[in-house]
Amino acid sequence: MEISKGLIVKSIAGKDVGKFFVVFDYDDKEVVISDGKKRPIEHMKKKNKKHISLTTKRLNERSMETNREIRKALNELIRA
């Protein structure tokens, strides 16, 4: 699977290991991610592609508009 905007990824290295995030932007080496809580949209995190694991789940554009919607969508998808 290839990285794209809206893809849900899991951190496999760093302080946030085991947490899920949504991809907002990406390039050859890094992705820009947010979880809507510790890393809100206003302070997104750059993370090396080597330090994330891709999932098959994706959020639609509407679910990525606010921090509250991101948190809600991530919680629903993780629990499912």
Secondary structure, DSSP 8 states (H G I E B T S, - for coil): ----TTEEEEE-SSTTTT-EEEEEEE-SSEEEEE-SSSS-GGG-EEEEGGGEEEEEEE--GGGGSSHHHHHHHHHHHHH-
